Amino acid sequence: MLESEVRHLRRAWAEARSEEDPFERFNRAQGVGSVRDPYAALAEMRAVAPVHRVDLRALPRGANPMTAPPDEIYTVLSYEGVFSVLRDGRRFSSAGYARTMGVVMGRTILAMDGEEHVRYRALISKAFTRRALARWEHELVRPAVASYVDRFAARGAADLVRELTFPFPVRVIAAMIGLPEADHDRFHRLAVELISVGIDWEAGLRASRELVELFAPVLAARRREPRDDLMSVLAHAELDGARLSDEDIFAFLRLLAPAGAETTYRSSSNLLFGLLSHPDQLDAVRADPRLIPQAIEEGLRWECPLLSILRTATVDTEVEGVAIPAGAAISVHLGAANRDPARWPDPDRFDVFRAQRPHIAFAVGPHVCLGMHLARMETRVVLETLFERCPGLRLDPTADDVHVSGLVFRAPLALPVVFEPQKAIGDAGCRLP
Ligand code: HEM
């Protein structure tokens, strides 16, 4: 974290406390709307040194562990530095999340290290198989995306954030888990409250408890009689005779709301923004859908949805030649690493045709994102559906100043588009409202 980020965070959090709408509050608390381009400052800092020690004592501290930062933090900005920290789970622990997110989520794999992490991750991975992914695509993701697009296809205009990319991933997660449709709206509201915990501590804790009211009856039913959903896989997953407890499962499901819905909404919005603001590239990808996978990777590199993640040094160590003491908090800056000029020429340019080199938006190493194939598939389905159903799709020429913003999470607040109006085809067969 940089000094400028600290100042922005203080302002954003102060503003956020006065907001009423939970989603608006969440966006404000993440700094969305306040920081348009963190990259120039990051590039300047990285040019001076790949790793910086930042004093955080100016940040407000309270009883809320989510808002109680450490006194100092080491920020790693280069691709090499970020890669080396994330690859080494021994020197760089994830346990710090237990004191922050763990308070509302419970014990999740995100905050585990070593053997324990390997064991739990292996159990949970059983839910994310290639077969499950193919089934989710056809039974959940395509119908969900189609049903949202169907609501605006005849209008010839839409805000793609409010009407598609924000609502659909959370619906998909709810259906994947196996929650009844009647509970999807409540799940969505609680998921937003849970991840707004940094600004409303009480609401976050309440959402954490209320989510269990949604999960518990479904888990009990699936323990008795498994179905073809994620809850059933988690209820019956077994490794060396060990099973997940109810609390293990609730914690994992609480993690899925932000991990699965929040990030996917941002990544698909950011890619759409990249394409819509570069119409020649939009035309090229629309004309040749084989370009979609590389467009998705470039979108993730260029506008990484989650800019930085946290680690703690377990021993006195060094990163890129900078000494880091045992116990130090480390901000691992995925966003800065993804624009490191040592790896990508002209890194600030969105270019779906650039030579492909793996980016680090999904992290790397033991905690590499478990849902990355799902996220890619969801974004592909969004593009395919929009290309098919919204011919001539382009940014609304009358829209004012559409842009991506955010300091920790990044996304556009709106994506107003126009296209040739189509007849609604109805959502027969869609299992989602
Ligand atoms: C574009 C969308 C996504 C991005 C950019 C993203 C990014 C990340 C990152 C950076 C991490 C590592 C966090 C850390 O170690 O501190 C992570 C972990 C994780 N992600 Fe994702 N994610 C995305 C979508 C998803 C989806 C759709 C799911 C599941 C439905 C998911 C589930 C997880 C889980 C369970 C972990 C924890 C893995 C572990 O600790 O071993 N993510 N993700």
Residues whose N, C-alpha, C, O or C-beta is under 5 A from the ligand:
A	BS01	HEM	I109 L110 R121 A259 G260 T263 T264 S267 P305 I309 L310 A361 F362 A363 P366 H367 V368 C369 L370 G371 M372 L374 A375
